[in-house]
Amino acid sequence: MKKLVLILCAATFVWACKNEEALSKVDPNSKDITLKDYSGTETNAQSNGSVSNITTTPPVKDGKYPTISFSKKEHDFGTIKEGEKVETTFTFTNNGEADLLIANAAGSCGCTVPEFPKEPIKPGKSGKMKVSFDSNGKPGMQQKTVTITANTATGTETLTIKANVTPKAQPAPEVAPVTQ
């Protein structure tokens, strides 16, 4: 068993040294390489050895873009109690000349969760995006955003939600009785 562990350690050391040799042969003046797989995720392999993933949408053909227009881009929940979970729906229409593909929709924090259609929205058709907000631990005036990544000319759209969250009632502190 000890021999097997020693062999594995030696193999790992040799492999790591060969990777170091490969990295030392990379031209520091070379440009970054972008690879794209079928899912629309780009992988940036950089000359410094780091790799990052970026969610994108497929390129538009023939210079025709979809255009996303929302019936509203902001929603105010008004005053709600801390701990309440509220939601709203944003309706949008593709007024462009190509299918609208939404690659991602992300809330500005974990308390804001968007749900978006995964299927293409044809030109002239509409879709809905539900946005939920969990006010637990968020007293006071709140403003959160949802950033949408899509194959539009701009590439991103932003929606805003607001709420005035009244804090939970704090229990009265216990007071020790006064003895005389």
Protein Blocks (a to p, Z undefined) as FASTA:
>chain_A
ZZmmmmmmmmmmmmmmmmmmmmmmpcfkbccdddddfkopacdddfkopacdddddddde
hhiacddddfbfcdcebjadehiacddddddddfbfbdcddfbdcdfbfkbccdddfbdc
dehiacdddddddfehpacjdddddddddfbfnopacdddddddddddddddddddddZZ
